[in-house]
Amino acid sequence: TIRAKFAKSKISRNNFQVTVKNGIATLTGTTDVIQHKGTATRLSKTSGARAVENKITVSDAAREKASQHLAGARRA
């Protein structure tokens, strides 16, 4: 169910790996969009996972972009 929800969403291009054991979903992979990590957790929970262990790594480029965005927002 989790994989199907991932496939239908914008996060499908990240090709996250999902394993489920005893109702606990473990997510792995890498993303260039920080928000995709949170989206993966939410989709897993709404798919019935009792808990989610999110081991998805956010790329350095995504972290830098978010940092710059935050700095620009503070100046405004």
ZAVO-109298 format. One record per residue: x negated, y negated, z of N, C-alpha, C in turn; residue number from 1. Coordinates in Angstrom, 2 decimals. Each point is the difference from the previous one (the first is absolute). Example, Ala and Ser with C-alpha at 12.3 -4.5 7.8 and 13.67 -1.06 7.14 Angstrom:
<rs>
n_x/n_y/n_z/ca_x/ca_y/ca_z/c_x/c_y/c_z/marfi
-13.19/5.69/7.80/0.89/-1.19/0.00/-0.90/-1.20/0.00/1
0.35/-1.05/-0.72/-0.82/-1.19/0.06/0.77/-1.09/0.73/2
</rs>
This chain:
<rs>
n_x/n_y/n_z/ca_x/ca_y/ca_z/c_x/c_y/c_z/marfi
-0.82/1.19/0.00/0.82/-1.19/0.00/-0.87/-1.26/0.00/1
-1.06/0.02/0.80/-0.89/-1.16/0.08/-0.65/-0.25/-1.35/2
-0.54/1.05/-0.60/-0.65/-0.16/-1.31/0.97/-0.54/-1.04/3
1.24/0.45/0.04/1.01/-0.47/-0.95/0.27/-1.50/0.19/4
0.08/-0.44/1.26/0.21/-1.43/0.25/-1.20/-0.82/-0.45/5
-1.20/0.52/0.24/-1.20/-0.69/-0.45/0.02/-0.13/-1.52/6
0.38/1.06/-0.70/0.00/0.01/-1.47/0.96/-1.03/-0.57/7
1.09/-0.29/0.71/1.00/-0.95/-0.49/-0.33/-1.44/0.35/8
-1.03/-0.22/0.81/-0.30/-1.35/0.46/-1.25/-0.56/-0.69/9
-0.27/-1.27/0.28/-1.17/-0.66/-0.58/-1.31/0.59/0.51/10
0.03/0.69/1.13/-1.23/0.56/0.54/-0.44/1.27/-0.72/11
0.79/0.46/-0.95/-0.33/1.25/-0.69/-1.35/-0.05/-0.70/12
-0.42/-1.18/-0.44/-1.28/-0.12/-0.72/-1.20/0.23/0.91/13
0.21/-0.02/1.31/-1.10/0.24/0.94/-0.34/1.47/0.16/14
0.91/0.88/-0.40/-0.22/1.44/0.11/-0.38/0.43/1.42/15
0.75/-0.49/0.99/-0.26/0.39/1.38/0.26/1.49/0.17/16
-0.78/0.63/0.87/0.21/1.40/0.31/0.85/0.08/1.27/17
0.91/0.97/0.03/0.90/0.18/1.13/-0.05/1.45/0.45/18
-0.20/0.21/1.29/0.14/1.33/0.58/0.93/-0.12/1.19/19
0.81/1.01/0.22/0.94/-0.01/1.11/-0.17/1.29/0.80/20
-0.15/-0.16/1.30/-0.12/1.16/0.89/0.80/-0.31/1.26/21
0.94/0.87/0.32/0.84/-0.17/1.18/0.70/-1.37/0.02/22
0.40/-0.48/-1.15/0.73/-1.26/-0.10/-0.86/-1.24/0.01/23
-1.33/0.18/0.08/-0.91/-1.14/0.02/-0.64/-0.13/-1.38/24
0.23/-1.14/-0.63/-0.55/-0.26/-1.33/-1.36/-0.66/0.15/25
-0.99/0.52/-0.72/-1.32/-0.60/-0.04/-0.21/-0.55/-1.40/26
-0.30/-1.29/-0.08/-0.17/-0.68/-1.27/-1.47/-0.36/-0.18/27
-0.54/0.30/-1.18/-1.38/-0.35/-0.30/-0.07/-0.61/-1.40/28
-1.08/-0.71/-0.24/-0.22/-0.63/-1.30/-0.55/-1.40/0.19/29
-0.06/-0.73/-1.09/-0.52/-1.36/0.01/0.94/-0.90/-0.79/30
0.10/-1.25/0.43/0.85/-0.96/-0.71/-0.70/-1.34/-0.14/31
0.36/-0.72/-1.04/-0.50/-1.35/-0.22/1.03/-1.05/0.41/32
1.13/0.46/0.56/1.06/-0.89/0.44/0.32/0.34/1.45/33
-0.30/-0.91/0.90/0.18/0.25/1.43/1.43/0.45/0.33/34
0.99/-0.61/-0.61/1.39/0.31/0.31/0.37/1.45/-0.33/35
-0.71/0.62/-0.92/0.32/1.38/-0.38/-0.22/0.98/1.14/36
-0.92/-0.31/0.90/-0.24/0.86/1.16/1.25/0.04/0.89/37
0.56/-1.16/0.29/1.21/-0.07/0.82/1.20/0.61/-0.70/38
0.09/-0.24/-1.30/1.10/0.58/-0.78/-0.04/1.52/0.05/39
-1.19/0.57/-0.09/-0.15/1.46/0.06/0.50/0.54/1.34/40
-0.32/-0.70/1.08/0.47/0.42/1.32/1.52/-0.06/0.08/41
0.58/-1.11/-0.45/1.46/-0.15/0.06/0.71/1.06/-0.84/42
-0.49/0.24/-1.21/0.63/1.00/-0.86/-0.09/1.40/0.62/43
-1.10/0.28/0.66/-0.16/1.30/0.65/1.00/0.17/1.14/44
0.16/-1.04/0.79/0.95/0.06/1.13/1.43/0.13/-0.48/45
0.35/-0.73/-1.07/1.37/0.09/-0.50/0.25/1.31/-0.75/46
-1.06/0.73/-0.27/0.15/1.30/-0.65/0.14/1.13/1.01/47
-0.05/-0.35/1.29/0.24/1.01/1.02/-1.20/0.39/0.84/48
-1.14/-0.59/-0.22/-1.17/0.34/0.81/0.24/-0.46/1.44/49
-0.32/0.87/0.96/0.15/-0.36/1.42/-1.01/-1.07/0.38/50
-1.21/0.12/-0.57/-1.08/-0.94/0.25/-0.86/-0.08/-1.25/51
-0.76/-1.08/-0.10/-0.87/-0.18/-1.17/-1.40/-0.36/0.49/52
-0.97/0.73/-0.51/-1.40/-0.31/0.25/-0.54/-0.59/-1.29/53
-0.13/-1.31/-0.03/-0.38/-0.69/-1.23/-1.51/-0.20/-0.03/54
-0.67/0.77/-0.84/-1.45/-0.10/-0.15/-0.37/-0.65/-1.33/55
0.93/-0.74/-0.57/-0.24/-0.68/-1.27/-1.01/-1.13/0.23/56
-0.98/-0.07/-0.88/-1.04/-1.01/0.09/0.34/-1.17/-0.92/57
-0.15/-1.21/0.52/0.21/-1.21/-0.79/-1.36/-0.43/-0.53/58
-0.07/-0.26/-1.30/-1.28/-0.36/-0.63/-0.53/-1.33/0.54/59
-1.31/-0.17/-0.10/-0.62/-1.25/0.43/0.53/-1.18/-0.81/60
0.25/0.21/-1.29/0.53/-1.07/-0.86/1.37/-0.46/0.50/61
0.84/0.94/0.42/1.33/-0.35/0.50/-0.11/-0.76/1.32/62
-0.93/0.42/0.84/-0.19/-0.70/1.28/-0.48/-1.44/-0.24/63
-0.91/-0.15/-0.95/-0.53/-1.34/-0.32/1.10/-0.89/-0.55/64
0.81/0.54/-0.88/1.10/-0.76/-0.60/0.98/-0.46/1.08/65
0.33/0.88/0.93/0.92/-0.35/1.08/-0.61/-1.06/0.91/66
-1.29/0.12/0.25/-0.70/-0.96/0.84/0.02/-1.39/-0.64/67
-0.25/-0.06/-1.30/0.03/-1.27/-0.71/1.40/-0.60/0.00/68
1.00/0.86/-0.17/1.39/-0.46/0.01/0.36/-0.60/1.36/69
-0.43/0.66/1.05/0.26/-0.50/1.35/-0.71/-1.32/0.24/70
-1.23/-0.12/-0.44/-0.76/-1.23/0.18/0.67/-1.15/-0.74/71
0.50/0.26/-1.19/0.71/-1.03/-0.77/1.30/-0.41/0.67/72
0.68/0.93/0.61/1.26/-0.30/0.68/-0.25/-0.85/1.24/73
-1.11/0.24/0.66/-0.32/-0.77/1.20/-0.28/-1.46/-0.35/74
-0.64/-0.22/-1.16/-0.32/-1.36/-0.43/1.24/-0.80/-0.35/75
1.01/0.71/-0.49/1.24/-0.67/-0.42/0.81/-0.34/1.19/76
</rs>
